[in-house]
Amino acid sequence: MQQQHEERTRYSLFRRVFFPYSGGEALTIKQSLRIIIAWTLVVPVSMTLLTLVLSLLLGFSPQRIVLLVLITFFSGVMVFGLLSLVVIATNNRAARLRQERLARLSQRRRTEDAES
C-alpha cells in the first residue's frame, strides 16, 4: 500500500486527476467509473464556467447565456465522456497484451530451462 501511495505522489496534478493509474494492469469497474466521472465533470465544468464568464462580459441576453452554457456543458460531457471510454479501452487492451506477452515469455523460459 505504501508503494502504491508513493507511486501516486510522483504523478503531476493533471495525471492524478485524469488518470492516476500505472497502466500496468487492466482497470477495474470502480477505477473506470472514477476516470469517466473525472473526465465528464472536470473539463466540461471548466469549459462551462469560462463560457459563462465570457457570455457575461460580452453582455449576452440571459436566454442566450443559458443556451450557451447548456450547449457547452452537455457537448463537453459527451465529448470527454466518449474520450474517457476510449482511454479506458485502450489502457485495458494494452495491459492485457502486456500480460499475455509476459506470460508467453515466462512460459518460453520455463520450457527452455526444462529442456536444458
Secondary structure, 3 states (H helix, E strand, C coil): CHHHHHHHHCCCHHHHHHCCCCCCCCCCHHHHHHHHHHHHHHHHHHHHHHHHHHHHHCCCCHHHHHHHHHHHHHHHHHHHHHHHHHHHHHHHHHHHHHHHHHHHHHHHHHHHHHHC
